[in-house]
Amino acid sequence: MTEFRKRPYLFSAIVGQDEFKTAYLANIVNPKIGGLLISGPKGTGKSTIVHSVGTILPKYEAIEGCHFNCDPERPEKFCTSCQTRDELTPVTRTMKIVNLPLSCTEDRLIGSIDIENLLKSGEKNVQVGLLGEANRNILYIDEVNLLPDHLVDDILDAAASPWNTIEREGISITHPDEFILVGTMNPEEGELRPQILDRFPLCVKVSSIHDPRQRVEIVKRNILHENDSNKFARIFKKDEESCRKIILEAKTLLPGVEMNEAFLYSIAEACGELKVDGQRPDIIIVKTAQTIASLDRRTDVIENDILLAAQFSLSHRTRDGGLLEPPTKDEIKDVFTKSLRKETSAKPVVSEVRKFSNLSIDIDKESGSFLEDAEEEEDFSDVKPDDITLKKKMNRKKNL
């Protein structure tokens, strides 16, 4: 007997919530951004939108038989198993959404070893955890603010390191865990701990749609999807193809997207004026602005890209060591607009000539001058790389 399953709601059929969709697509195009937190009241379609991308997610190359989706082109990121394999056959897989339930156990999250099978046959069968499944995929947590503290701590550890280690009964297996962390929450049900809040690179705050015409359209589309999901899919087939094409084109364009170096100074100055903690937000704003430009099929970053990226990156972050609340949308816009105009007008030569992109990063020699001086003082040709780093640090201290 054939099993018929209702098709998922489609991303291209979503009405409104443009900022949410832009931030979500930016992470899909550029997984190095790292994740997205969606905050809003119940009934605003948060979970629906998260799962709606299933049909437009891109494909990637992985090693056949690897439970952790190791990239065959990055041997430095191989799991313990792939490091010892003689033959590595590439296979095409599609990015997917891995759901982390609130009832998840620690073993299910991190992974474990089948001890019973180990004792019976001596074989080390790995029970892959959700972190392993999520490598190079999306790890989704619904109601992330209700997640138990011990799982929050495990996710914080995973987010802080690109590796996860499964250790049981003296057996240790290490695998990459580079995933896109996506969480949804209703702020009425409680706030997130600041530690995990900071681990979401981007945040969007969604609200109910009040425009009558949009609300009517949402009703029509949802009822059609429930009653005839096949017809629903046919109606939006071309739109889904367009979304899929935009993602692929953006991934191709992204490495070559350029940004006036004056914009880097503007971002740094604005973050400093807003008293943003650490340098992570600056980096995320640059990555996100470049990705937004690629989604718009451009190879140059404009001011609006930076303003939107700053809003996504800063609206959830506490400031001044946690003493200040996150900046408002208007505050972010005002400070960044002022800084962008100031830097681009003050440094016309930089904005016209010096460009920053992922393909050609021009680093100031002055920034690394102490390394240059250290290399001139002593010949390191006969020592190991680790020793070079140590001797450079020693020379730096001596110069000081």
KOLLOTOR-105622 format. One record per residue (C-alpha): x, y, z; chain. Coordinates in nm, 3 decimals, decimal comma, always signed. Example, Ala and Ser with C-alpha at 12.3 -4.5 7.8 and 13.67 -1.06 7.14 Angstrom:
+---------+---------+---------+----+
:      xx :      yy :      zz : ch :
+---------+---------+---------+----+
:  +1,230 :  -0,450 :  +0,780 :  A :
:  +1,367 :  -0,106 :  +0,714 :  A :
+---------+---------+---------+----+
! end
This chain:
+---------+---------+---------+----+
:      xx :      yy :      zz : ch :
+---------+---------+---------+----+
:  +0,000 :  +0,000 :  +0,000 :  A :
:  +0,140 :  +0,338 :  -0,103 :  A :
:  +0,184 :  +0,591 :  +0,176 :  A :
:  +0,084 :  +0,944 :  +0,086 :  A :
:  +0,246 :  +1,222 :  +0,281 :  A :
:  +0,146 :  +1,585 :  +0,283 :  A :
:  +0,402 :  +1,810 :  +0,121 :  A :
:  +0,574 :  +2,064 :  +0,347 :  A :
:  +0,478 :  +2,428 :  +0,329 :  A :
:  +0,693 :  +2,606 :  +0,071 :  A :
:  +0,934 :  +2,891 :  +0,136 :  A :
:  +0,821 :  +3,088 :  -0,169 :  A :
:  +0,461 :  +3,076 :  -0,043 :  A :
:  +0,541 :  +3,259 :  +0,280 :  A :
:  +0,363 :  +3,596 :  +0,299 :  A :
:  +0,560 :  +3,884 :  +0,454 :  A :
:  +0,836 :  +3,832 :  +0,716 :  A :
:  +1,096 :  +3,957 :  +0,465 :  A :
:  +1,369 :  +4,024 :  +0,724 :  A :
:  +1,329 :  +3,675 :  +0,868 :  A :
:  +1,356 :  +3,520 :  +0,522 :  A :
:  +1,661 :  +3,730 :  +0,429 :  A :
:  +1,850 :  +3,640 :  +0,749 :  A :
:  +1,761 :  +3,271 :  +0,707 :  A :
:  +1,868 :  +3,258 :  +0,342 :  A :
:  +2,192 :  +3,438 :  +0,431 :  A :
:  +2,283 :  +3,152 :  +0,665 :  A :
:  +2,198 :  +2,890 :  +0,402 :  A :
:  +2,413 :  +3,065 :  +0,143 :  A :
:  +2,696 :  +3,128 :  +0,389 :  A :
:  +2,698 :  +2,868 :  +0,670 :  A :
:  +3,005 :  +3,043 :  +0,816 :  A :
:  +2,770 :  +3,308 :  +0,954 :  A :
:  +2,671 :  +3,035 :  +1,198 :  A :
:  +2,306 :  +3,067 :  +1,287 :  A :
:  +1,989 :  +3,258 :  +1,355 :  A :
:  +1,756 :  +3,320 :  +1,650 :  A :
:  +1,391 :  +3,394 :  +1,570 :  A :
:  +1,197 :  +3,561 :  +1,850 :  A :
:  +0,828 :  +3,635 :  +1,835 :  A :
:  +0,480 :  +3,559 :  +1,969 :  A :
:  +0,297 :  +3,234 :  +1,900 :  A :
:  +0,121 :  +3,194 :  +1,567 :  A :
:  +0,362 :  +3,404 :  +1,360 :  A :
:  +0,487 :  +3,110 :  +1,151 :  A :
:  +0,835 :  +3,076 :  +1,302 :  A :
:  +0,857 :  +2,695 :  +1,283 :  A :
:  +0,671 :  +2,687 :  +0,950 :  A :
:  +0,928 :  +2,914 :  +0,786 :  A :
:  +1,222 :  +2,723 :  +0,937 :  A :
:  +1,100 :  +2,394 :  +0,787 :  A :
:  +0,978 :  +2,544 :  +0,459 :  A :
:  +1,328 :  +2,555 :  +0,307 :  A :
:  +1,348 :  +2,177 :  +0,272 :  A :
:  +1,292 :  +2,181 :  -0,106 :  A :
:  +1,538 :  +2,463 :  -0,180 :  A :
:  +1,834 :  +2,365 :  +0,035 :  A :
:  +2,160 :  +2,325 :  -0,163 :  A :
:  +2,358 :  +2,007 :  -0,214 :  A :
:  +2,715 :  +1,935 :  -0,103 :  A :
:  +2,980 :  +1,668 :  -0,149 :  A :
:  +3,043 :  +1,429 :  +0,139 :  A :
:  +3,236 :  +1,105 :  +0,188 :  A :
:  +3,028 :  +0,797 :  +0,119 :  A :
:  +2,963 :  +0,594 :  +0,432 :  A :
:  +3,062 :  +0,876 :  +0,668 :  A :
:  +2,799 :  +0,939 :  +0,933 :  A :
:  +2,935 :  +1,289 :  +0,995 :  A :
:  +2,920 :  +1,425 :  +0,636 :  A :
:  +3,296 :  +1,486 :  +0,612 :  A :
:  +3,400 :  +1,705 :  +0,319 :  A :
:  +3,627 :  +1,506 :  +0,081 :  A :
:  +3,804 :  +1,831 :  -0,016 :  A :
:  +3,904 :  +1,914 :  +0,345 :  A :
:  +4,119 :  +1,633 :  +0,488 :  A :
:  +4,207 :  +1,855 :  +0,785 :  A :
:  +3,840 :  +1,827 :  +0,887 :  A :
:  +3,808 :  +1,447 :  +0,861 :  A :
:  +3,651 :  +1,255 :  +1,146 :  A :
:  +3,851 :  +0,984 :  +1,325 :  A :
:  +3,705 :  +0,715 :  +1,096 :  A :
:  +3,771 :  +0,895 :  +0,766 :  A :
:  +4,133 :  +0,960 :  +0,867 :  A :
:  +4,204 :  +0,586 :  +0,864 :  A :
:  +4,006 :  +0,487 :  +0,553 :  A :
:  +4,193 :  +0,375 :  +0,241 :  A :
:  +3,930 :  +0,475 :  -0,013 :  A :
:  +3,725 :  +0,793 :  +0,004 :  A :
:  +3,438 :  +0,801 :  -0,244 :  A :
:  +3,252 :  +1,132 :  -0,277 :  A :
:  +2,873 :  +1,130 :  -0,272 :  A :
:  +2,622 :  +1,412 :  -0,317 :  A :
:  +2,395 :  +1,495 :  -0,024 :  A :
:  +2,136 :  +1,766 :  +0,032 :  A :
:  +2,155 :  +1,999 :  +0,329 :  A :
:  +1,887 :  +1,907 :  +0,582 :  A :
:  +1,726 :  +2,027 :  +0,904 :  A :
:  +1,813 :  +1,824 :  +1,215 :  A :
:  +1,559 :  +1,878 :  +1,493 :  A :
:  +1,674 :  +1,890 :  +1,855 :  A :
:  +1,376 :  +1,811 :  +2,084 :  A :
:  +1,352 :  +1,956 :  +2,434 :  A :
:  +1,338 :  +1,599 :  +2,568 :  A :
:  +1,672 :  +1,510 :  +2,407 :  A :
:  +1,923 :  +1,318 :  +2,621 :  A :
:  +2,289 :  +1,409 :  +2,641 :  A :
:  +2,391 :  +1,085 :  +2,466 :  A :
:  +2,146 :  +1,156 :  +2,184 :  A :
:  +2,291 :  +1,506 :  +2,142 :  A :
:  +2,663 :  +1,428 :  +2,164 :  A :
:  +2,667 :  +1,067 :  +2,046 :  A :
:  +2,764 :  +0,741 :  +2,209 :  A :
:  +2,915 :  +0,396 :  +2,158 :  A :
:  +2,704 :  +0,080 :  +2,136 :  A :
:  +2,851 :  -0,083 :  +2,447 :  A :
:  +2,642 :  -0,400 :  +2,416 :  A :
:  +2,768 :  -0,464 :  +2,064 :  A :
:  +3,124 :  -0,379 :  +2,170 :  A :
:  +3,116 :  -0,640 :  +2,448 :  A :
:  +2,960 :  -0,908 :  +2,224 :  A :
:  +3,154 :  -0,865 :  +1,901 :  A :
:  +3,435 :  -0,624 :  +1,982 :  A :
:  +3,314 :  -0,385 :  +1,710 :  A :
:  +3,308 :  -0,013 :  +1,786 :  A :
:  +2,969 :  +0,092 :  +1,650 :  A :
:  +2,913 :  +0,463 :  +1,684 :  A :
:  +2,568 :  +0,585 :  +1,777 :  A :
:  +2,574 :  +0,916 :  +1,595 :  A :
:  +2,450 :  +1,212 :  +1,796 :  A :
:  +2,252 :  +1,506 :  +1,669 :  A :
:  +2,571 :  +1,715 :  +1,659 :  A :
:  +2,720 :  +1,460 :  +1,420 :  A :
:  +2,409 :  +1,453 :  +1,202 :  A :
:  +2,399 :  +1,832 :  +1,197 :  A :
:  +2,755 :  +1,876 :  +1,067 :  A :
:  +2,724 :  +2,085 :  +0,748 :  A :
:  +2,347 :  +2,098 :  +0,806 :  A :
:  +2,098 :  +2,301 :  +1,013 :  A :
:  +2,051 :  +2,221 :  +1,383 :  A :
:  +1,705 :  +2,346 :  +1,477 :  A :
:  +1,578 :  +2,401 :  +1,831 :  A :
:  +1,214 :  +2,495 :  +1,876 :  A :
:  +1,144 :  +2,686 :  +2,199 :  A :
:  +1,517 :  +2,715 :  +2,260 :  A :
:  +1,455 :  +2,927 :  +2,571 :  A :
:  +1,297 :  +2,620 :  +2,736 :  A :
:  +1,596 :  +2,394 :  +2,665 :  A :
:  +1,737 :  +2,225 :  +2,982 :  A :
:  +2,055 :  +2,384 :  +3,119 :  A :
:  +2,273 :  +2,074 :  +3,068 :  A :
:  +2,187 :  +2,068 :  +2,696 :  A :
:  +2,248 :  +2,442 :  +2,672 :  A :
:  +2,597 :  +2,387 :  +2,815 :  A :
:  +2,668 :  +2,111 :  +2,562 :  A :
:  +2,557 :  +2,331 :  +2,275 :  A :
:  +2,770 :  +2,618 :  +2,404 :  A :
:  +3,070 :  +2,384 :  +2,404 :  A :
:  +2,987 :  +2,266 :  +2,052 :  A :
:  +2,940 :  +2,620 :  +1,923 :  A :
:  +3,275 :  +2,727 :  +2,071 :  A :
:  +3,466 :  +2,450 :  +1,895 :  A :
:  +3,447 :  +2,311 :  +1,539 :  A :
:  +3,495 :  +1,959 :  +1,681 :  A :
:  +3,286 :  +1,722 :  +1,891 :  A :
:  +3,437 :  +1,426 :  +2,077 :  A :
:  +3,242 :  +1,113 :  +2,169 :  A :
:  +3,413 :  +0,949 :  +2,468 :  A :
:  +3,275 :  +0,633 :  +2,623 :  A :
:  +3,444 :  +0,343 :  +2,803 :  A :
:  +3,794 :  +0,450 :  +2,702 :  A :
:  +3,698 :  +0,493 :  +2,336 :  A :
:  +3,732 :  +0,835 :  +2,175 :  A :
:  +3,594 :  +0,943 :  +1,837 :  A :
:  +3,626 :  +1,300 :  +1,710 :  A :
:  +3,426 :  +1,454 :  +1,428 :  A :
:  +3,362 :  +1,805 :  +1,289 :  A :
:  +3,045 :  +1,979 :  +1,407 :  A :
:  +3,012 :  +2,288 :  +1,193 :  A :
:  +2,639 :  +2,348 :  +1,182 :  A :
:  +2,396 :  +2,636 :  +1,136 :  A :
:  +2,229 :  +2,685 :  +1,475 :  A :
:  +1,868 :  +2,797 :  +1,431 :  A :
:  +1,638 :  +2,854 :  +1,727 :  A :
:  +1,288 :  +2,987 :  +1,773 :  A :
:  +1,139 :  +3,127 :  +2,092 :  A :
:  +0,840 :  +3,310 :  +2,235 :  A :
:  +0,980 :  +3,577 :  +2,472 :  A :
:  +0,659 :  +3,555 :  +2,678 :  A :
:  +0,771 :  +3,208 :  +2,790 :  A :
:  +1,106 :  +3,321 :  +2,928 :  A :
:  +1,435 :  +3,473 :  +2,815 :  A :
:  +1,754 :  +3,305 :  +2,699 :  A :
:  +2,071 :  +3,287 :  +2,904 :  A :
:  +2,316 :  +3,557 :  +2,783 :  A :
:  +2,579 :  +3,291 :  +2,709 :  A :
:  +2,369 :  +3,110 :  +2,450 :  A :
:  +2,209 :  +3,431 :  +2,326 :  A :
:  +2,554 :  +3,550 :  +2,220 :  A :
:  +2,612 :  +3,223 :  +2,032 :  A :
:  +2,338 :  +3,310 :  +1,783 :  A :
:  +2,519 :  +3,529 :  +1,530 :  A :
:  +2,196 :  +3,681 :  +1,394 :  A :
:  +1,857 :  +3,753 :  +1,546 :  A :
:  +1,526 :  +3,862 :  +1,397 :  A :
:  +1,218 :  +3,965 :  +1,589 :  A :
:  +0,897 :  +3,874 :  +1,410 :  A :
:  +0,552 :  +4,011 :  +1,481 :  A :
:  +0,197 :  +3,938 :  +1,372 :  A :
:  +0,092 :  +4,071 :  +1,032 :  A :
:  -0,193 :  +4,323 :  +1,063 :  A :
:  -0,253 :  +4,415 :  +0,700 :  A :
:  -0,597 :  +4,266 :  +0,610 :  A :
:  -0,502 :  +4,174 :  +0,253 :  A :
:  -0,191 :  +3,987 :  +0,364 :  A :
:  -0,383 :  +3,808 :  +0,640 :  A :
:  -0,649 :  +3,695 :  +0,389 :  A :
:  -0,379 :  +3,566 :  +0,155 :  A :
:  -0,217 :  +3,372 :  +0,441 :  A :
:  -0,553 :  +3,209 :  +0,519 :  A :
:  -0,613 :  +3,111 :  +0,155 :  A :
:  -0,268 :  +2,961 :  +0,110 :  A :
:  -0,280 :  +2,763 :  +0,433 :  A :
:  -0,623 :  +2,615 :  +0,358 :  A :
:  -0,515 :  +2,520 :  +0,006 :  A :
:  -0,201 :  +2,356 :  +0,144 :  A :
:  -0,406 :  +2,154 :  +0,392 :  A :
:  -0,670 :  +2,046 :  +0,139 :  A :
:  -0,457 :  +1,986 :  -0,171 :  A :
:  -0,083 :  +2,004 :  -0,111 :  A :
:  -0,010 :  +1,877 :  -0,464 :  A :
:  -0,198 :  +2,166 :  -0,624 :  A :
:  -0,029 :  +2,400 :  -0,377 :  A :
:  +0,312 :  +2,269 :  -0,490 :  A :
:  +0,224 :  +2,312 :  -0,859 :  A :
:  +0,119 :  +2,674 :  -0,809 :  A :
:  +0,449 :  +2,766 :  -0,642 :  A :
:  +0,677 :  +2,538 :  -0,844 :  A :
:  +0,833 :  +2,820 :  -1,051 :  A :
:  +0,880 :  +3,037 :  -0,743 :  A :
:  +1,057 :  +2,752 :  -0,563 :  A :
:  +1,286 :  +2,704 :  -0,863 :  A :
:  +1,367 :  +3,074 :  -0,855 :  A :
:  +1,455 :  +3,056 :  -0,483 :  A :
:  +1,677 :  +2,755 :  -0,543 :  A :
:  +1,851 :  +2,935 :  -0,830 :  A :
:  +1,908 :  +3,249 :  -0,622 :  A :
:  +2,075 :  +3,042 :  -0,348 :  A :
:  +2,307 :  +2,867 :  -0,595 :  A :
:  +2,400 :  +3,193 :  -0,770 :  A :
:  +2,462 :  +3,365 :  -0,437 :  A :
:  +2,694 :  +3,084 :  -0,322 :  A :
:  +2,888 :  +3,125 :  -0,647 :  A :
:  +2,909 :  +3,504 :  -0,618 :  A :
:  +2,987 :  +3,521 :  -0,247 :  A :
:  +3,367 :  +3,461 :  -0,253 :  A :
:  +3,415 :  +3,756 :  -0,489 :  A :
:  +3,184 :  +4,006 :  -0,320 :  A :
:  +3,386 :  +4,319 :  -0,246 :  A :
:  +3,352 :  +4,579 :  +0,027 :  A :
:  +3,510 :  +4,924 :  +0,038 :  A :
:  +3,767 :  +4,909 :  +0,313 :  A :
:  +3,626 :  +5,234 :  +0,448 :  A :
:  +3,316 :  +5,032 :  +0,540 :  A :
:  +3,529 :  +4,817 :  +0,770 :  A :
:  +3,631 :  +5,128 :  +0,963 :  A :
:  +3,268 :  +5,240 :  +0,973 :  A :
:  +3,156 :  +4,908 :  +1,120 :  A :
:  +3,434 :  +4,911 :  +1,380 :  A :
:  +3,361 :  +5,272 :  +1,479 :  A :
:  +2,984 :  +5,214 :  +1,505 :  A :
:  +3,026 :  +4,899 :  +1,714 :  A :
:  +3,263 :  +5,089 :  +1,940 :  A :
:  +3,019 :  +5,377 :  +1,982 :  A :
:  +2,739 :  +5,132 :  +2,066 :  A :
:  +2,972 :  +4,972 :  +2,325 :  A :
:  +2,927 :  +4,627 :  +2,174 :  A :
:  +3,114 :  +4,356 :  +2,366 :  A :
:  +3,396 :  +4,177 :  +2,183 :  A :
:  +3,487 :  +4,166 :  +1,815 :  A :
:  +3,254 :  +3,884 :  +1,709 :  A :
:  +2,973 :  +4,124 :  +1,604 :  A :
:  +3,206 :  +4,317 :  +1,369 :  A :
:  +3,303 :  +3,994 :  +1,193 :  A :
:  +2,944 :  +3,875 :  +1,165 :  A :
:  +2,828 :  +4,209 :  +1,022 :  A :
:  +3,091 :  +4,190 :  +0,747 :  A :
:  +3,006 :  +3,828 :  +0,659 :  A :
:  +2,635 :  +3,898 :  +0,659 :  A :
:  +2,660 :  +4,217 :  +0,453 :  A :
:  +2,862 :  +4,034 :  +0,187 :  A :
:  +2,606 :  +3,753 :  +0,182 :  A :
:  +2,311 :  +3,991 :  +0,153 :  A :
:  +2,483 :  +4,150 :  -0,147 :  A :
:  +2,528 :  +3,808 :  -0,310 :  A :
:  +2,158 :  +3,728 :  -0,253 :  A :
:  +2,079 :  +4,050 :  -0,439 :  A :
:  +2,305 :  +3,923 :  -0,721 :  A :
:  +2,565 :  +4,194 :  -0,665 :  A :
:  +2,942 :  +4,169 :  -0,618 :  A :
:  +2,973 :  +4,491 :  -0,419 :  A :
:  +2,847 :  +4,578 :  -0,071 :  A :
:  +2,635 :  +4,890 :  -0,034 :  A :
:  +2,531 :  +5,086 :  +0,276 :  A :
:  +2,189 :  +4,920 :  +0,302 :  A :
:  +2,356 :  +4,577 :  +0,320 :  A :
:  +2,557 :  +4,690 :  +0,621 :  A :
:  +2,259 :  +4,855 :  +0,793 :  A :
:  +2,052 :  +4,536 :  +0,760 :  A :
:  +2,343 :  +4,314 :  +0,866 :  A :
:  +2,403 :  +4,536 :  +1,171 :  A :
:  +2,037 :  +4,513 :  +1,270 :  A :
:  +2,047 :  +4,132 :  +1,248 :  A :
:  +2,377 :  +4,111 :  +1,435 :  A :
:  +2,326 :  +4,358 :  +1,721 :  A :
:  +1,957 :  +4,366 :  +1,813 :  A :
:  +1,996 :  +4,080 :  +2,066 :  A :
:  +2,337 :  +4,159 :  +2,217 :  A :
:  +2,392 :  +4,317 :  +2,555 :  A :
:  +2,658 :  +4,588 :  +2,572 :  A :
:  +2,918 :  +4,744 :  +2,797 :  A :
:  +2,991 :  +4,418 :  +2,976 :  A :
:  +2,623 :  +4,336 :  +3,009 :  A :
:  +2,533 :  +4,665 :  +3,175 :  A :
:  +2,340 :  +4,798 :  +2,875 :  A :
:  +2,039 :  +4,648 :  +2,699 :  A :
:  +2,064 :  +4,560 :  +2,327 :  A :
:  +2,040 :  +4,863 :  +2,100 :  A :
:  +1,709 :  +4,940 :  +1,932 :  A :
:  +1,662 :  +4,918 :  +1,556 :  A :
:  +1,652 :  +5,300 :  +1,530 :  A :
:  +1,965 :  +5,338 :  +1,743 :  A :
:  +2,156 :  +5,092 :  +1,525 :  A :
:  +2,043 :  +5,268 :  +1,208 :  A :
:  +2,134 :  +5,616 :  +1,335 :  A :
:  +2,480 :  +5,523 :  +1,464 :  A :
:  +2,576 :  +5,316 :  +1,159 :  A :
:  +2,441 :  +5,571 :  +0,910 :  A :
:  +2,644 :  +5,847 :  +1,075 :  A :
:  +2,958 :  +5,633 :  +1,081 :  A :
:  +2,919 :  +5,516 :  +0,721 :  A :
:  +2,879 :  +5,868 :  +0,590 :  A :
:  +3,170 :  +5,993 :  +0,799 :  A :
:  +3,419 :  +5,726 :  +0,693 :  A :
:  +3,332 :  +5,720 :  +0,322 :  A :
:  +3,362 :  +6,099 :  +0,298 :  A :
:  +3,681 :  +6,115 :  +0,507 :  A :
:  +3,864 :  +5,840 :  +0,317 :  A :
:  +3,785 :  +5,889 :  -0,053 :  A :
:  +4,107 :  +5,720 :  -0,165 :  A :
:  +4,037 :  +5,409 :  +0,037 :  A :
:  +3,676 :  +5,382 :  -0,080 :  A :
:  +3,779 :  +5,410 :  -0,446 :  A :
:  +4,088 :  +5,190 :  -0,451 :  A :
:  +4,118 :  +4,954 :  -0,156 :  A :
:  +3,875 :  +4,664 :  -0,163 :  A :
:  +3,817 :  +4,376 :  +0,074 :  A :
:  +3,683 :  +4,038 :  -0,037 :  A :
:  +3,719 :  +3,673 :  +0,060 :  A :
:  +3,934 :  +3,609 :  -0,248 :  A :
:  +4,189 :  +3,883 :  -0,181 :  A :
:  +4,235 :  +4,002 :  +0,174 :  A :
:  +4,475 :  +4,295 :  +0,197 :  A :
:  +4,623 :  +4,304 :  +0,547 :  A :
:  +4,807 :  +4,609 :  +0,679 :  A :
:  +5,177 :  +4,533 :  +0,729 :  A :
:  +5,173 :  +4,747 :  +1,040 :  A :
:  +4,926 :  +4,512 :  +1,209 :  A :
:  +5,179 :  +4,229 :  +1,201 :  A :
:  +5,499 :  +4,431 :  +1,230 :  A :
:  +5,614 :  +4,260 :  +1,550 :  A :
:  +5,611 :  +3,927 :  +1,364 :  A :
:  +5,820 :  +4,077 :  +1,086 :  A :
:  +6,070 :  +4,212 :  +1,341 :  A :
:  +6,090 :  +3,877 :  +1,519 :  A :
:  +6,169 :  +3,694 :  +1,197 :  A :
:  +6,451 :  +3,940 :  +1,120 :  A :
:  +6,614 :  +3,882 :  +1,459 :  A :
:  +6,650 :  +3,506 :  +1,427 :  A :
:  +6,643 :  +3,235 :  +1,160 :  A :
:  +6,362 :  +2,988 :  +1,228 :  A :
:  +6,416 :  +2,767 :  +0,922 :  A :
:  +6,528 :  +2,463 :  +1,123 :  A :
:  +6,249 :  +2,456 :  +1,383 :  A :
:  +5,893 :  +2,324 :  +1,383 :  A :
:  +5,592 :  +2,554 :  +1,323 :  A :
:  +5,483 :  +2,534 :  +1,688 :  A :
:  +5,833 :  +2,637 :  +1,796 :  A :
:  +5,822 :  +2,933 :  +1,557 :  A :
:  +5,509 :  +3,064 :  +1,722 :  A :
:  +5,667 :  +3,031 :  +2,066 :  A :
:  +5,990 :  +3,206 :  +1,966 :  A :
:  +5,800 :  +3,489 :  +1,801 :  A :
:  +5,608 :  +3,546 :  +2,123 :  A :
:  +5,933 :  +3,542 :  +2,321 :  A :
:  +6,089 :  +3,797 :  +2,088 :  A :
:  +5,778 :  +4,011 :  +2,115 :  A :
:  +5,807 :  +4,016 :  +2,494 :  A :
:  +6,179 :  +4,097 :  +2,465 :  A :
:  +6,104 :  +4,395 :  +2,238 :  A :
:  +5,848 :  +4,523 :  +2,486 :  A :
+---------+---------+---------+----+
! end
